[in-house]
Amino acid sequence: MASPVRDQLLASNDEFRRLAQEHAQYSQRLDSLVTKPYLSDDEKIEEVRLKKMKLRLKDQMEELEQQHRTRQPGHVA
């Protein structure tokens, strides 16, 4: 479930939107790997790499959300 801040950023922030799209692409690829009964060594490496990349993107998105929140009028830290 998306937060109001996330929805605002998706609508107004190109960088956030790019990060979210990239995150979704990695999720989709990971989902396709998870459904396989057996992963090759290369696929296992790709799975680990994708998980790390997704986590990095999530961290960047959360940082942008936090920056957006602190800029809002009436925000109490």
mmCIF file of the N, C-alpha and C atoms, coordinates in Angstrom:
data_MODEL
# 
_entry.id   MODEL 
# 
loop_
_atom_site.group_PDB 
_atom_site.id 
_atom_site.type_symbol 
_atom_site.label_atom_id 
_atom_site.label_alt_id 
_atom_site.label_comp_id 
_atom_site.label_asym_id 
_atom_site.label_entity_id 
_atom_site.label_seq_id 
_atom_site.pdbx_PDB_ins_code 
_atom_site.Cartn_x 
_atom_site.Cartn_y 
_atom_site.Cartn_z 
_atom_site.occupancy 
_atom_site.B_iso_or_equiv 
_atom_site.pdbx_formal_charge 
_atom_site.auth_seq_id 
_atom_site.auth_comp_id 
_atom_site.auth_asym_id 
_atom_site.auth_atom_id 
_atom_site.pdbx_PDB_model_num 
ATOM 1   N N  . MET A 1 1  ? 0.842  -1.174  0.000   1.00 0.00 ? 1  MET A N  1 
ATOM 2   C CA . MET A 1 1  ? 0.000  0.000   0.000   1.00 0.00 ? 1  MET A CA 1 
ATOM 3   C C  . MET A 1 1  ? 0.889  1.240   0.000   1.00 0.00 ? 1  MET A C  1 
ATOM 4   N N  . ALA A 1 2  ? 0.655  2.139   -0.919  1.00 0.00 ? 2  ALA A N  1 
ATOM 5   C CA . ALA A 1 2  ? 1.475  3.332   -1.059  1.00 0.00 ? 2  ALA A CA 1 
ATOM 6   C C  . ALA A 1 2  ? 1.036  4.395   -0.061  1.00 0.00 ? 2  ALA A C  1 
ATOM 7   N N  . SER A 1 3  ? 2.024  5.129   0.422   1.00 0.00 ? 3  SER A N  1 
ATOM 8   C CA . SER A 1 3  ? 1.723  6.224   1.342   1.00 0.00 ? 3  SER A CA 1 
ATOM 9   C C  . SER A 1 3  ? 1.408  7.485   0.550   1.00 0.00 ? 3  SER A C  1 
ATOM 10  N N  . PRO A 1 4  ? 0.763  8.456   1.186   1.00 0.00 ? 4  PRO A N  1 
ATOM 11  C CA . PRO A 1 4  ? 0.490  9.724   0.487   1.00 0.00 ? 4  PRO A CA 1 
ATOM 12  C C  . PRO A 1 4  ? 1.779  10.407  0.004   1.00 0.00 ? 4  PRO A C  1 
ATOM 13  N N  . VAL A 1 5  ? 2.836  10.310  0.812   1.00 0.00 ? 5  VAL A N  1 
ATOM 14  C CA . VAL A 1 5  ? 4.117  10.914  0.412   1.00 0.00 ? 5  VAL A CA 1 
ATOM 15  C C  . VAL A 1 5  ? 4.649  10.206  -0.827  1.00 0.00 ? 5  VAL A C  1 
ATOM 16  N N  . ARG A 1 6  ? 4.575  8.893   -0.839  1.00 0.00 ? 6  ARG A N  1 
ATOM 17  C CA . ARG A 1 6  ? 5.045  8.114   -1.990  1.00 0.00 ? 6  ARG A CA 1 
ATOM 18  C C  . ARG A 1 6  ? 4.233  8.477   -3.242  1.00 0.00 ? 6  ARG A C  1 
ATOM 19  N N  . ASP A 1 7  ? 2.919  8.587   -3.070  1.00 0.00 ? 7  ASP A N  1 
ATOM 20  C CA . ASP A 1 7  ? 2.058  8.954   -4.196  1.00 0.00 ? 7  ASP A CA 1 
ATOM 21  C C  . ASP A 1 7  ? 2.427  10.339  -4.736  1.00 0.00 ? 7  ASP A C  1 
ATOM 22  N N  . GLN A 1 8  ? 2.688  11.281  -3.837  1.00 0.00 ? 8  GLN A N  1 
ATOM 23  C CA . GLN A 1 8  ? 3.089  12.629  -4.255  1.00 0.00 ? 8  GLN A CA 1 
ATOM 24  C C  . GLN A 1 8  ? 4.403  12.583  -5.032  1.00 0.00 ? 8  GLN A C  1 
ATOM 25  N N  . LEU A 1 9  ? 5.353  11.828  -4.518  1.00 0.00 ? 9  LEU A N  1 
ATOM 26  C CA . LEU A 1 9  ? 6.655  11.741  -5.178  1.00 0.00 ? 9  LEU A CA 1 
ATOM 27  C C  . LEU A 1 9  ? 6.553  11.049  -6.538  1.00 0.00 ? 9  LEU A C  1 
ATOM 28  N N  . LEU A 1 10 ? 5.734  10.015  -6.619  1.00 0.00 ? 10 LEU A N  1 
ATOM 29  C CA . LEU A 1 10 ? 5.541  9.340   -7.911  1.00 0.00 ? 10 LEU A CA 1 
ATOM 30  C C  . LEU A 1 10 ? 4.956  10.300  -8.942  1.00 0.00 ? 10 LEU A C  1 
ATOM 31  N N  . ALA A 1 11 ? 4.104  11.199  -8.492  1.00 0.00 ? 11 ALA A N  1 
ATOM 32  C CA . ALA A 1 11 ? 3.451  12.140  -9.401  1.00 0.00 ? 11 ALA A CA 1 
ATOM 33  C C  . ALA A 1 11 ? 4.345  13.323  -9.755  1.00 0.00 ? 11 ALA A C  1 
ATOM 34  N N  . SER A 1 12 ? 5.277  13.681  -8.860  1.00 0.00 ? 12 SER A N  1 
ATOM 35  C CA . SER A 1 12 ? 5.985  14.948  -9.058  1.00 0.00 ? 12 SER A CA 1 
ATOM 36  C C  . SER A 1 12 ? 7.504  14.858  -9.146  1.00 0.00 ? 12 SER A C  1 
ATOM 37  N N  . ASN A 1 13 ? 8.091  13.723  -8.804  1.00 0.00 ? 13 ASN A N  1 
ATOM 38  C CA . ASN A 1 13 ? 9.547  13.640  -8.724  1.00 0.00 ? 13 ASN A CA 1 
ATOM 39  C C  . ASN A 1 13 ? 10.072 12.604  -9.724  1.00 0.00 ? 13 ASN A C  1 
ATOM 40  N N  . ASP A 1 14 ? 10.764 13.088  -10.741 1.00 0.00 ? 14 ASP A N  1 
ATOM 41  C CA . ASP A 1 14 ? 11.274 12.192  -11.794 1.00 0.00 ? 14 ASP A CA 1 
ATOM 42  C C  . ASP A 1 14 ? 12.251 11.159  -11.248 1.00 0.00 ? 14 ASP A C  1 
ATOM 43  N N  . GLU A 1 15 ? 13.117 11.561  -10.335 1.00 0.00 ? 15 GLU A N  1 
ATOM 44  C CA . GLU A 1 15 ? 14.102 10.638  -9.769  1.00 0.00 ? 15 GLU A CA 1 
ATOM 45  C C  . GLU A 1 15 ? 13.408 9.526   -8.984  1.00 0.00 ? 15 GLU A C  1 
ATOM 46  N N  . PHE A 1 16 ? 12.425 9.891   -8.171  1.00 0.00 ? 16 PHE A N  1 
ATOM 47  C CA . PHE A 1 16 ? 11.699 8.890   -7.395  1.00 0.00 ? 16 PHE A CA 1 
ATOM 48  C C  . PHE A 1 16 ? 10.967 7.927   -8.328  1.00 0.00 ? 16 PHE A C  1 
ATOM 49  N N  . ARG A 1 17 ? 10.351 8.468   -9.354  1.00 0.00 ? 17 ARG A N  1 
ATOM 50  C CA . ARG A 1 17 ? 9.621  7.644   -10.319 1.00 0.00 ? 17 ARG A CA 1 
ATOM 51  C C  . ARG A 1 17 ? 10.576 6.676   -11.026 1.00 0.00 ? 17 ARG A C  1 
ATOM 52  N N  . ARG A 1 18 ? 11.762 7.147   -11.396 1.00 0.00 ? 18 ARG A N  1 
ATOM 53  C CA . ARG A 1 18 ? 12.757 6.289   -12.052 1.00 0.00 ? 18 ARG A CA 1 
ATOM 54  C C  . ARG A 1 18 ? 13.192 5.162   -11.110 1.00 0.00 ? 18 ARG A C  1 
ATOM 55  N N  . LEU A 1 19 ? 13.450 5.507   -9.851  1.00 0.00 ? 19 LEU A N  1 
ATOM 56  C CA . LEU A 1 19 ? 13.851 4.493   -8.870  1.00 0.00 ? 19 LEU A CA 1 
ATOM 57  C C  . LEU A 1 19 ? 12.744 3.456   -8.677  1.00 0.00 ? 19 LEU A C  1 
ATOM 58  N N  . ALA A 1 20 ? 11.498 3.908   -8.598  1.00 0.00 ? 20 ALA A N  1 
ATOM 59  C CA . ALA A 1 20 ? 10.374 2.989   -8.407  1.00 0.00 ? 20 ALA A CA 1 
ATOM 60  C C  . ALA A 1 20 ? 10.208 2.048   -9.605  1.00 0.00 ? 20 ALA A C  1 
ATOM 61  N N  . GLN A 1 21 ? 10.391 2.584   -10.803 1.00 0.00 ? 21 GLN A N  1 
ATOM 62  C CA . GLN A 1 21 ? 10.268 1.750   -12.004 1.00 0.00 ? 21 GLN A CA 1 
ATOM 63  C C  . GLN A 1 21 ? 11.382 0.709   -12.055 1.00 0.00 ? 21 GLN A C  1 
ATOM 64  N N  . GLU A 1 22 ? 12.594 1.135   -11.723 1.00 0.00 ? 22 GLU A N  1 
ATOM 65  C CA . GLU A 1 22 ? 13.718 0.201   -11.717 1.00 0.00 ? 22 GLU A CA 1 
ATOM 66  C C  . GLU A 1 22 ? 13.498 -0.880  -10.655 1.00 0.00 ? 22 GLU A C  1 
ATOM 67  N N  . HIS A 1 23 ? 13.013 -0.491  -9.491  1.00 0.00 ? 23 HIS A N  1 
ATOM 68  C CA . HIS A 1 23 ? 12.727 -1.433  -8.415  1.00 0.00 ? 23 HIS A CA 1 
ATOM 69  C C  . HIS A 1 23 ? 11.688 -2.460  -8.873  1.00 0.00 ? 23 HIS A C  1 
ATOM 70  N N  . ALA A 1 24 ? 10.658 -1.997  -9.559  1.00 0.00 ? 24 ALA A N  1 
ATOM 71  C CA . ALA A 1 24 ? 9.608  -2.895  -10.058 1.00 0.00 ? 24 ALA A CA 1 
ATOM 72  C C  . ALA A 1 24 ? 10.161 -3.872  -11.095 1.00 0.00 ? 24 ALA A C  1 
ATOM 73  N N  . GLN A 1 25 ? 11.068 -3.405  -11.945 1.00 0.00 ? 25 GLN A N  1 
ATOM 74  C CA . GLN A 1 25 ? 11.683 -4.290  -12.944 1.00 0.00 ? 25 GLN A CA 1 
ATOM 75  C C  . GLN A 1 25 ? 12.494 -5.391  -12.270 1.00 0.00 ? 25 GLN A C  1 
ATOM 76  N N  . TYR A 1 26 ? 13.262 -5.016  -11.250 1.00 0.00 ? 26 TYR A N  1 
ATOM 77  C CA . TYR A 1 26 ? 14.050 -6.021  -10.526 1.00 0.00 ? 26 TYR A CA 1 
ATOM 78  C C  . TYR A 1 26 ? 13.134 -7.010  -9.819  1.00 0.00 ? 26 TYR A C  1 
ATOM 79  N N  . SER A 1 27 ? 12.041 -6.516  -9.239  1.00 0.00 ? 27 SER A N  1 
ATOM 80  C CA . SER A 1 27 ? 11.081 -7.400  -8.571  1.00 0.00 ? 27 SER A CA 1 
ATOM 81  C C  . SER A 1 27 ? 10.488 -8.405  -9.548  1.00 0.00 ? 27 SER A C  1 
ATOM 82  N N  . GLN A 1 28 ? 10.151 -7.914  -10.720 1.00 0.00 ? 28 GLN A N  1 
ATOM 83  C CA . GLN A 1 28 ? 9.562  -8.792  -11.730 1.00 0.00 ? 28 GLN A CA 1 
ATOM 84  C C  . GLN A 1 28 ? 10.550 -9.882  -12.142 1.00 0.00 ? 28 GLN A C  1 
ATOM 85  N N  . ARG A 1 29 ? 11.803 -9.512  -12.345 1.00 0.00 ? 29 ARG A N  1 
ATOM 86  C CA . ARG A 1 29 ? 12.824 -10.494 -12.726 1.00 0.00 ? 29 ARG A CA 1 
ATOM 87  C C  . ARG A 1 29 ? 13.050 -11.494 -11.586 1.00 0.00 ? 29 ARG A C  1 
ATOM 88  N N  . LEU A 1 30 ? 13.085 -10.999 -10.360 1.00 0.00 ? 30 LEU A N  1 
ATOM 89  C CA . LEU A 1 30 ? 13.245 -11.906 -9.221  1.00 0.00 ? 30 LEU A CA 1 
ATOM 90  C C  . LEU A 1 30 ? 12.081 -12.882 -9.132  1.00 0.00 ? 30 LEU A C  1 
ATOM 91  N N  . ASP A 1 31 ? 10.870 -12.388 -9.350  1.00 0.00 ? 31 ASP A N  1 
ATOM 92  C CA . ASP A 1 31 ? 9.694  -13.256 -9.321  1.00 0.00 ? 31 ASP A CA 1 
ATOM 93  C C  . ASP A 1 31 ? 9.822  -14.375 -10.347 1.00 0.00 ? 31 ASP A C  1 
ATOM 94  N N  . SER A 1 32 ? 10.355 -14.039 -11.513 1.00 0.00 ? 32 SER A N  1 
ATOM 95  C CA . SER A 1 32 ? 10.500 -15.076 -12.548 1.00 0.00 ? 32 SER A CA 1 
ATOM 96  C C  . SER A 1 32 ? 11.565 -16.100 -12.153 1.00 0.00 ? 32 SER A C  1 
ATOM 97  N N  . LEU A 1 33 ? 12.580 -15.674 -11.417 1.00 0.00 ? 33 LEU A N  1 
ATOM 98  C CA . LEU A 1 33 ? 13.597 -16.626 -10.958 1.00 0.00 ? 33 LEU A CA 1 
ATOM 99  C C  . LEU A 1 33 ? 13.044 -17.527 -9.854  1.00 0.00 ? 33 LEU A C  1 
ATOM 100 N N  . VAL A 1 34 ? 12.250 -16.951 -8.966  1.00 0.00 ? 34 VAL A N  1 
ATOM 101 C CA . VAL A 1 34 ? 11.715 -17.702 -7.824  1.00 0.00 ? 34 VAL A CA 1 
ATOM 102 C C  . VAL A 1 34 ? 10.792 -18.823 -8.279  1.00 0.00 ? 34 VAL A C  1 
ATOM 103 N N  . THR A 1 35 ? 10.121 -18.642 -9.401  1.00 0.00 ? 35 THR A N  1 
ATOM 104 C CA . THR A 1 35 ? 9.184  -19.672 -9.857  1.00 0.00 ? 35 THR A CA 1 
ATOM 105 C C  . THR A 1 35 ? 9.891  -20.876 -10.496 1.00 0.00 ? 35 THR A C  1 
ATOM 106 N N  . LYS A 1 36 ? 11.168 -20.731 -10.778 1.00 0.00 ? 36 LYS A N  1 
ATOM 107 C CA . LYS A 1 36 ? 11.903 -21.852 -11.386 1.00 0.00 ? 36 LYS A CA 1 
ATOM 108 C C  . LYS A 1 36 ? 12.197 -22.918 -10.332 1.00 0.00 ? 36 LYS A C  1 
ATOM 109 N N  . PRO A 1 37 ? 12.065 -24.185 -10.715 1.00 0.00 ? 37 PRO A N  1 
ATOM 110 C CA . PRO A 1 37 ? 12.354 -25.261 -9.758  1.00 0.00 ? 37 PRO A CA 1 
ATOM 111 C C  . PRO A 1 37 ? 13.856 -25.384 -9.463  1.00 0.00 ? 37 PRO A C  1 
ATOM 112 N N  . TYR A 1 38 ? 14.678 -24.936 -10.405 1.00 0.00 ? 38 TYR A N  1 
ATOM 113 C CA . TYR A 1 38 ? 16.129 -25.047 -10.248 1.00 0.00 ? 38 TYR A CA 1 
ATOM 114 C C  . TYR A 1 38 ? 16.775 -23.817 -10.870 1.00 0.00 ? 38 TYR A C  1 
ATOM 115 N N  . LEU A 1 39 ? 17.754 -23.246 -10.167 1.00 0.00 ? 39 LEU A N  1 
ATOM 116 C CA . LEU A 1 39 ? 18.488 -22.106 -10.709 1.00 0.00 ? 39 LEU A CA 1 
ATOM 117 C C  . LEU A 1 39 ? 19.901 -22.531 -11.068 1.00 0.00 ? 39 LEU A C  1 
ATOM 118 N N  . SER A 1 40 ? 20.346 -22.072 -12.213 1.00 0.00 ? 40 SER A N  1 
ATOM 119 C CA . SER A 1 40 ? 21.740 -22.312 -12.591 1.00 0.00 ? 40 SER A CA 1 
ATOM 120 C C  . SER A 1 40 ? 22.624 -21.455 -11.689 1.00 0.00 ? 40 SER A C  1 
ATOM 121 N N  . ASP A 1 41 ? 23.921 -21.700 -11.723 1.00 0.00 ? 41 ASP A N  1 
ATOM 122 C CA . ASP A 1 41 ? 24.838 -20.897 -10.915 1.00 0.00 ? 41 ASP A CA 1 
ATOM 123 C C  . ASP A 1 41 ? 24.732 -19.419 -11.288 1.00 0.00 ? 41 ASP A C  1 
ATOM 124 N N  . ASP A 1 42 ? 24.646 -19.135 -12.582 1.00 0.00 ? 42 ASP A N  1 
ATOM 125 C CA . ASP A 1 42 ? 24.512 -17.741 -13.027 1.00 0.00 ? 42 ASP A CA 1 
ATOM 126 C C  . ASP A 1 42 ? 23.220 -17.116 -12.512 1.00 0.00 ? 42 ASP A C  1 
ATOM 127 N N  . GLU A 1 43 ? 22.141 -17.887 -12.504 1.00 0.00 ? 43 GLU A N  1 
ATOM 128 C CA . GLU A 1 43 ? 20.861 -17.369 -12.013 1.00 0.00 ? 43 GLU A CA 1 
ATOM 129 C C  . GLU A 1 43 ? 20.902 -17.127 -10.504 1.00 0.00 ? 43 GLU A C  1 
ATOM 130 N N  . LYS A 1 44 ? 21.617 -17.982 -9.783  1.00 0.00 ? 44 LYS A N  1 
ATOM 131 C CA . LYS A 1 44 ? 21.770 -17.781 -8.341  1.00 0.00 ? 44 LYS A CA 1 
ATOM 132 C C  . LYS A 1 44 ? 22.523 -16.475 -8.074  1.00 0.00 ? 44 LYS A C  1 
ATOM 133 N N  . ILE A 1 45 ? 23.558 -16.230 -8.844  1.00 0.00 ? 45 ILE A N  1 
ATOM 134 C CA . ILE A 1 45 ? 24.328 -14.986 -8.712  1.00 0.00 ? 45 ILE A CA 1 
ATOM 135 C C  . ILE A 1 45 ? 23.448 -13.794 -9.068  1.00 0.00 ? 45 ILE A C  1 
ATOM 136 N N  . GLU A 1 46 ? 22.678 -13.938 -10.135 1.00 0.00 ? 46 GLU A N  1 
ATOM 137 C CA . GLU A 1 46 ? 21.774 -12.855 -10.539 1.00 0.00 ? 46 GLU A CA 1 
ATOM 138 C C  . GLU A 1 46 ? 20.747 -12.579 -9.447  1.00 0.00 ? 46 GLU A C  1 
ATOM 139 N N  . GLU A 1 47 ? 20.236 -13.637 -8.827  1.00 0.00 ? 47 GLU A N  1 
ATOM 140 C CA . GLU A 1 47 ? 19.244 -13.465 -7.764  1.00 0.00 ? 47 GLU A CA 1 
ATOM 141 C C  . GLU A 1 47 ? 19.822 -12.629 -6.615  1.00 0.00 ? 47 GLU A C  1 
ATOM 142 N N  . VAL A 1 48 ? 21.026 -12.948 -6.191  1.00 0.00 ? 48 VAL A N  1 
ATOM 143 C CA . VAL A 1 48 ? 21.669 -12.202 -5.106  1.00 0.00 ? 48 VAL A CA 1 
ATOM 144 C C  . VAL A 1 48 ? 21.910 -10.752 -5.521  1.00 0.00 ? 48 VAL A C  1 
ATOM 145 N N  . ARG A 1 49 ? 22.378 -10.570 -6.749  1.00 0.00 ? 49 ARG A N  1 
ATOM 146 C CA . ARG A 1 49 ? 22.655 -9.221  -7.261  1.00 0.00 ? 49 ARG A CA 1 
ATOM 147 C C  . ARG A 1 49 ? 21.364 -8.394  -7.316  1.00 0.00 ? 49 ARG A C  1 
ATOM 148 N N  . LEU A 1 50 ? 20.300 -8.989  -7.816  1.00 0.00 ? 50 LEU A N  1 
ATOM 149 C CA . LEU A 1 50 ? 19.024 -8.283  -7.909  1.00 0.00 ? 50 LEU A CA 1 
ATOM 150 C C  . LEU A 1 50 ? 18.490 -7.894  -6.521  1.00 0.00 ? 50 LEU A C  1 
ATOM 151 N N  . LYS A 1 51 ? 18.625 -8.783  -5.566  1.00 0.00 ? 51 LYS A N  1 
ATOM 152 C CA . LYS A 1 51 ? 18.166 -8.476  -4.208  1.00 0.00 ? 51 LYS A CA 1 
ATOM 153 C C  . LYS A 1 51 ? 18.935 -7.297  -3.626  1.00 0.00 ? 51 LYS A C  1 
ATOM 154 N N  . LYS A 1 52 ? 20.241 -7.272  -3.859  1.00 0.00 ? 52 LYS A N  1 
ATOM 155 C CA . LYS A 1 52 ? 21.057 -6.158  -3.368  1.00 0.00 ? 52 LYS A CA 1 
ATOM 156 C C  . LYS A 1 52 ? 20.680 -4.852  -4.066  1.00 0.00 ? 52 LYS A C  1 
ATOM 157 N N  . MET A 1 53 ? 20.445 -4.916  -5.368  1.00 0.00 ? 53 MET A N  1 
ATOM 158 C CA . MET A 1 53 ? 20.087 -3.721  -6.126  1.00 0.00 ? 53 MET A CA 1 
ATOM 159 C C  . MET A 1 53 ? 18.716 -3.201  -5.692  1.00 0.00 ? 53 MET A C  1 
ATOM 160 N N  . LYS A 1 54 ? 17.780 -4.124  -5.472  1.00 0.00 ? 54 LYS A N  1 
ATOM 161 C CA . LYS A 1 54 ? 16.451 -3.724  -4.998  1.00 0.00 ? 54 LYS A CA 1 
ATOM 162 C C  . LYS A 1 54 ? 16.547 -3.035  -3.640  1.00 0.00 ? 54 LYS A C  1 
ATOM 163 N N  . LEU A 1 55 ? 17.354 -3.578  -2.753  1.00 0.00 ? 55 LEU A N  1 
ATOM 164 C CA . LEU A 1 55 ? 17.514 -2.993  -1.429  1.00 0.00 ? 55 LEU A CA 1 
ATOM 165 C C  . LEU A 1 55 ? 18.136 -1.599  -1.521  1.00 0.00 ? 55 LEU A C  1 
ATOM 166 N N  . ARG A 1 56 ? 19.130 -1.440  -2.386  1.00 0.00 ? 56 ARG A N  1 
ATOM 167 C CA . ARG A 1 56 ? 19.759 -0.131  -2.567  1.00 0.00 ? 56 ARG A CA 1 
ATOM 168 C C  . ARG A 1 56 ? 18.731 0.882   -3.072  1.00 0.00 ? 56 ARG A C  1 
ATOM 169 N N  . LEU A 1 57 ? 17.926 0.475   -4.050  1.00 0.00 ? 57 LEU A N  1 
ATOM 170 C CA . LEU A 1 57 ? 16.896 1.367   -4.584  1.00 0.00 ? 57 LEU A CA 1 
ATOM 171 C C  . LEU A 1 57 ? 15.859 1.715   -3.517  1.00 0.00 ? 57 LEU A C  1 
ATOM 172 N N  . LYS A 1 58 ? 15.465 0.724   -2.724  1.00 0.00 ? 58 LYS A N  1 
ATOM 173 C CA . LYS A 1 58 ? 14.494 0.974   -1.661  1.00 0.00 ? 58 LYS A CA 1 
ATOM 174 C C  . LYS A 1 58 ? 15.047 1.997   -0.676  1.00 0.00 ? 58 LYS A C  1 
ATOM 175 N N  . ASP A 1 59 ? 16.313 1.853   -0.318  1.00 0.00 ? 59 ASP A N  1 
ATOM 176 C CA . ASP A 1 59 ? 16.945 2.807   0.589   1.00 0.00 ? 59 ASP A CA 1 
ATOM 177 C C  . ASP A 1 59 ? 16.944 4.214   -0.006  1.00 0.00 ? 59 ASP A C  1 
ATOM 178 N N  . GLN A 1 60 ? 17.249 4.328   -1.296  1.00 0.00 ? 60 GLN A N  1 
ATOM 179 C CA . GLN A 1 60 ? 17.254 5.638   -1.957  1.00 0.00 ? 60 GLN A CA 1 
ATOM 180 C C  . GLN A 1 60 ? 15.848 6.240   -1.976  1.00 0.00 ? 60 GLN A C  1 
ATOM 181 N N  . MET A 1 61 ? 14.856 5.417   -2.239  1.00 0.00 ? 61 MET A N  1 
ATOM 182 C CA . MET A 1 61 ? 13.474 5.892   -2.265  1.00 0.00 ? 61 MET A CA 1 
ATOM 183 C C  . MET A 1 61 ? 13.047 6.361   -0.870  1.00 0.00 ? 61 MET A C  1 
ATOM 184 N N  . GLU A 1 62 ? 13.401 5.603   0.150   1.00 0.00 ? 62 GLU A N  1 
ATOM 185 C CA . GLU A 1 62 ? 13.050 5.988   1.513   1.00 0.00 ? 62 GLU A CA 1 
ATOM 186 C C  . GLU A 1 62 ? 13.741 7.291   1.910   1.00 0.00 ? 62 GLU A C  1 
ATOM 187 N N  . GLU A 1 63 ? 14.961 7.481   1.451   1.00 0.00 ? 63 GLU A N  1 
ATOM 188 C CA . GLU A 1 63 ? 15.670 8.734   1.726   1.00 0.00 ? 63 GLU A CA 1 
ATOM 189 C C  . GLU A 1 63 ? 14.949 9.916   1.074   1.00 0.00 ? 63 GLU A C  1 
ATOM 190 N N  . LEU A 1 64 ? 14.507 9.744   -0.165  1.00 0.00 ? 64 LEU A N  1 
ATOM 191 C CA . LEU A 1 64 ? 13.763 10.811  -0.833  1.00 0.00 ? 64 LEU A CA 1 
ATOM 192 C C  . LEU A 1 64 ? 12.433 11.084  -0.116  1.00 0.00 ? 64 LEU A C  1 
ATOM 193 N N  . GLU A 1 65 ? 11.771 10.029  0.345   1.00 0.00 ? 65 GLU A N  1 
ATOM 194 C CA . GLU A 1 65 ? 10.524 10.211  1.091   1.00 0.00 ? 65 GLU A CA 1 
ATOM 195 C C  . GLU A 1 65 ? 10.778 11.007  2.366   1.00 0.00 ? 65 GLU A C  1 
ATOM 196 N N  . GLN A 1 66 ? 11.852 10.673  3.076   1.00 0.00 ? 66 GLN A N  1 
ATOM 197 C CA . GLN A 1 66 ? 12.176 11.376  4.314   1.00 0.00 ? 66 GLN A CA 1 
ATOM 198 C C  . GLN A 1 66 ? 12.496 12.848  4.032   1.00 0.00 ? 66 GLN A C  1 
ATOM 199 N N  . GLN A 1 67 ? 13.249 13.119  2.983   1.00 0.00 ? 67 GLN A N  1 
ATOM 200 C CA . GLN A 1 67 ? 13.566 14.497  2.608   1.00 0.00 ? 67 GLN A CA 1 
ATOM 201 C C  . GLN A 1 67 ? 12.283 15.262  2.285   1.00 0.00 ? 67 GLN A C  1 
ATOM 202 N N  . HIS A 1 68 ? 11.379 14.616  1.584   1.00 0.00 ? 68 HIS A N  1 
ATOM 203 C CA . HIS A 1 68 ? 10.106 15.248  1.223   1.00 0.00 ? 68 HIS A CA 1 
ATOM 204 C C  . HIS A 1 68 ? 9.297  15.578  2.479   1.00 0.00 ? 68 HIS A C  1 
ATOM 205 N N  . ARG A 1 69 ? 9.249  14.639  3.428   1.00 0.00 ? 69 ARG A N  1 
ATOM 206 C CA . ARG A 1 69 ? 8.497  14.857  4.666   1.00 0.00 ? 69 ARG A CA 1 
ATOM 207 C C  . ARG A 1 69 ? 9.055  16.047  5.450   1.00 0.00 ? 69 ARG A C  1 
ATOM 208 N N  . THR A 1 70 ? 10.371 16.157  5.530   1.00 0.00 ? 70 THR A N  1 
ATOM 209 C CA . THR A 1 70 ? 10.968 17.229  6.336   1.00 0.00 ? 70 THR A CA 1 
ATOM 210 C C  . THR A 1 70 ? 10.800 18.584  5.686   1.00 0.00 ? 70 THR A C  1 
ATOM 211 N N  . ARG A 1 71 ? 10.498 18.628  4.392   1.00 0.00 ? 71 ARG A N  1 
ATOM 212 C CA . ARG A 1 71 ? 10.275 19.895  3.703   1.00 0.00 ? 71 ARG A CA 1 
ATOM 213 C C  . ARG A 1 71 ? 8.831  20.359  3.763   1.00 0.00 ? 71 ARG A C  1 
ATOM 214 N N  . GLN A 1 72 ? 7.938  19.490  4.236   1.00 0.00 ? 72 GLN A N  1 
ATOM 215 C CA . GLN A 1 72 ? 6.519  19.832  4.267   1.00 0.00 ? 72 GLN A CA 1 
ATOM 216 C C  . GLN A 1 72 ? 6.240  20.869  5.359   1.00 0.00 ? 72 GLN A C  1 
ATOM 217 N N  . PRO A 1 73 ? 5.402  21.874  5.043   1.00 0.00 ? 73 PRO A N  1 
ATOM 218 C CA . PRO A 1 73 ? 5.029  22.855  6.067   1.00 0.00 ? 73 PRO A CA 1 
ATOM 219 C C  . PRO A 1 73 ? 4.331  22.172  7.233   1.00 0.00 ? 73 PRO A C  1 
ATOM 220 N N  . GLY A 1 74 ? 4.670  22.619  8.425   1.00 0.00 ? 74 GLY A N  1 
ATOM 221 C CA . GLY A 1 74 ? 4.032  22.061  9.604   1.00 0.00 ? 74 GLY A CA 1 
ATOM 222 C C  . GLY A 1 74 ? 4.628  20.758  10.081  1.00 0.00 ? 74 GLY A C  1 
ATOM 223 N N  . HIS A 1 75 ? 5.724  20.317  9.426   1.00 0.00 ? 75 HIS A N  1 
ATOM 224 C CA . HIS A 1 75 ? 6.363  19.061  9.821   1.00 0.00 ? 75 HIS A CA 1 
ATOM 225 C C  . HIS A 1 75 ? 7.045  19.244  11.176  1.00 0.00 ? 75 HIS A C  1 
ATOM 226 N N  . VAL A 1 76 ? 6.816  18.303  12.075  1.00 0.00 ? 76 VAL A N  1 
ATOM 227 C CA . VAL A 1 76 ? 7.472  18.319  13.372  1.00 0.00 ? 76 VAL A CA 1 
ATOM 228 C C  . VAL A 1 76 ? 8.447  17.170  13.419  1.00 0.00 ? 76 VAL A C  1 
ATOM 229 N N  . ALA A 1 77 ? 9.722  17.463  13.631  1.00 0.00 ? 77 ALA A N  1 
ATOM 230 C CA . ALA A 1 77 ? 10.757 16.432  13.636  1.00 0.00 ? 77 ALA A CA 1 
ATOM 231 C C  . ALA A 1 77 ? 10.794 15.689  14.945  1.00 0.00 ? 77 ALA A C  1 
# 
